[in-house]
Structures are given as C-alpha cells and as structure tokens.
Amino acid sequence: MNDPSQNAKLLIVDDEKSILDYVGLGLKYEGFPFSTAASCAEARKRLGEEEVDLVVLDRMLPDGDGLSLCQWIKESKGIPVLLLSALGEVEDRVEGLNSGADDYLPKPFQFVELVARIR
C-alpha cells in the first residue's frame, strides 16, 4: 500500500554534513522527496522558494538559534517542525516544544524512529 506521507516534501536543516548525508540517504531509500539547508539563512531561502510539508530542524546552527527559526516557521509558514538536537535533556525538549515544535528527537537517534515521527 502506498503511504500518503511519502508524498510530503521535507526540508532537513542541519549544519553537520554527516547528519545531512545519513538522513538524506535514508529518506531517498524510503522514497521521501526532500531538500537540505545548512544554516538559518539557507533554510529561510528554501522555504521562500519551495513548497515544504515538514521541516526537520537542528537547534544549533552556525548563523542563529534553531528555536527562533522554529518560531518563525510556525508563525509565518504554519509548517510542522520536528526538532532534531544534541540537546536532549527534558528541559531542552520542553523548551523546543514550547517554541512551537511539533516533535523533538534527541541525537543520537535511530533512523527508523525518525521516519516513524515523520510519518
């Protein structure tokens, strides 16, 4: 059966090339269309140019705070956001969810769990 969530376009925002490569390889295998960004500025640019259904967003980016970007995405675009971060304490997750994130997955993570949360 075809999973309708696989038609969703994702934007993966992370400054770690290894994370982008790992997630990208898995998303290709799973059949999800996606694009990537390595900074807040690049993410804003992509969101202005592309139709995106879900943003997977790192909290710590080289040119800004992922939480501020999350708030901007939610307020201006209304797109669901899944925060993906090395900051995984309860306080960090609560802060992320309070910033508007729909979900929060601490690093390191298993790809199968990421896909389940995306779906």
KETIFI-449800 format. One record per residue (C-alpha): x, y, z; residue number from 0; residue in three letters. Coordinates in pm, whole numbers. Example, Ala and Ser with C-alpha at 12.3 -4.5 7.8 and 13.67 -1.06 7.14 Angstrom:
X:Y:Z:i:aa
1230:-450:780:0:ALA
1367:-106:714:1:SER
This chain:
X:Y:Z:i:aa
0:0:0:0:MET
132:346:-88:1:ASN
191:563:218:2:ASP
47:912:154:3:PRO
307:1068:386:4:SER
574:973:134:5:GLN
441:1243:-99:6:ASN
530:1503:165:7:ALA
825:1727:79:8:LYS
1073:1764:365:9:LEU
1334:2027:442:10:LEU
1623:1896:652:11:ILE
1815:2175:829:12:VAL
2143:2076:995:13:ASP
2496:2213:978:14:ASP
2654:1869:1021:15:GLU
2721:1724:678:16:LYS
2730:1371:824:17:SER
2373:1413:956:18:ILE
2250:1553:622:19:LEU
2417:1263:438:20:ASP
2282:999:679:21:TYR
1926:1135:683:22:VAL
1932:1206:309:23:GLY
2041:854:221:24:LEU
1767:706:436:25:GLY
1499:941:300:26:LEU
1596:853:-58:27:LYS
1565:486:29:28:TYR
1223:547:190:29:GLU
1105:748:-112:30:GLY
1062:1087:57:31:PHE
1133:1396:-154:32:PRO
1350:1642:38:33:PHE
1592:1929:21:34:SER
1857:2035:268:35:THR
1991:2352:427:36:ALA
2295:2401:649:37:ALA
2201:2735:809:38:SER
1909:2953:917:39:CYS
1960:3180:616:40:ALA
1963:2890:373:41:GLU
1652:2740:537:42:ALA
1461:3070:507:43:ARG
1565:3094:142:44:LYS
1448:2739:66:45:ARG
1119:2799:247:46:LEU
1064:3105:30:47:GLY
1134:2912:-291:48:GLU
990:2565:-230:49:GLU
668:2407:-110:50:GLU
759:2219:208:51:VAL
531:2000:419:52:ASP
762:1932:716:53:LEU
1087:2080:848:54:VAL
1335:1862:1038:55:VAL
1540:2125:1219:56:LEU
1858:2121:1425:57:ASP
1858:2354:1725:58:ARG
2218:2471:1695:59:MET
2303:2633:1362:60:LEU
2606:2843:1268:61:PRO
2413:3163:1198:62:ASP
2135:3151:1455:63:GLY
1921:2967:1702:64:ASP
1704:2685:1571:65:GLY
1437:2773:1826:66:LEU
1398:3122:1678:67:SER
1383:2973:1330:68:LEU
1122:2723:1453:69:CYS
905:3007:1587:70:GLN
939:3195:1257:71:TRP
845:2885:1055:72:ILE
538:2819:1270:73:LYS
422:3184:1268:74:GLU
492:3272:905:75:SER
457:2938:724:76:LYS
244:2719:951:77:GLY
458:2417:860:78:ILE
510:2133:1112:79:PRO
858:2125:1267:80:VAL
1043:1828:1412:81:LEU
1342:1946:1617:82:LEU
1648:1724:1600:83:LEU
1916:1815:1851:84:SER
2212:1703:2056:85:ALA
2044:1893:2341:86:LEU
1830:1613:2475:87:GLY
1761:1686:2841:88:GLU
1399:1720:2949:89:VAL
1438:2098:2983:90:GLU
1575:2119:2627:91:ASP
1288:1915:2484:92:ARG
1029:2120:2674:93:VAL
1189:2445:2553:94:GLU
1180:2315:2196:95:GLY
818:2210:2218:96:LEU
727:2542:2380:97:ASN
894:2725:2090:98:SER
636:2570:1857:99:GLY
796:2241:1754:100:ALA
551:1960:1688:101:ASP
801:1695:1795:102:ASP
1155:1669:1936:103:TYR
1405:1391:1872:104:LEU
1738:1398:2057:105:PRO
2063:1299:1884:106:LYS
2191:1037:1851:107:PRO
1882:878:1703:108:PHE
1785:570:1508:109:GLN
1671:640:1153:110:PHE
1365:414:1188:111:VAL
1242:632:1475:112:GLU
1294:948:1269:113:LEU
1088:801:984:114:VAL
812:697:1225:115:ALA
797:1052:1361:116:ARG
797:1200:1009:117:ILE
505:977:912:118:ARG
